[in-house]
Amino acid sequence: MSARTVSLVLSAVLVLYFVLLGGRAVALFRDGSPTAIAFGIGVLLLPIVGAWVVWSTLRFGMRTSELGKRLDAEGGLPDTSGLPRLPSGRVDRAAADAWFEERRAEVEAAPEDWRAWYRLAVAYDIAGDRGRGRDAMRKALELASNQ
């Protein structure tokens, strides 16, 4: 199953969960006591915050996918198929580190190039640093939107 399909299925499940939480909030409001109303407000905020998180995550995924397609059309999508892999399928750590250093050098040479930042984000992901990978991808998105 593709990542996109999984994302859509999980989002649909979350929407159902948010609807159920909304129903609980309404029930608490109907009770009328100050404590129940306070809990109702809290329960109502959970789906609102959750919906925002889901939306921002899906939006980030769609934007990075579009950027990846754009980079692929230009022939600049990073190819990691030649990197040695462990039996688990993960890239060998030494190879990932060496590949990362090459991508970091690209960014240092062209800090305003969104393509270099995109490839750096992939390198972070391969190296197992997803947080910095997301930050690098955000930078790529920011630079690409300015062009």
Salt bridges, closest charged atoms under 4 A:
GLU74 OE1 - ARG115 NE 2.58
ASP97 OD1 - ARG93 NE 3.53
GLU101 OE1 - ARG104 NH2 2.41
GLU102 OE1 - ARG103 NH2 3.27
GLU106 OE2 - ARG103 NE 3.11
GLU106 OE1 - ARG119 NE 2.93
ASP113 OD1 - ARG115 NH1 3.21
ASP125 OD1 - ARG130 NE 2.22
ASP129 OD2 - ARG132 NH1 3.60
ASP135 OD1 - ARG138 NH1 3.03
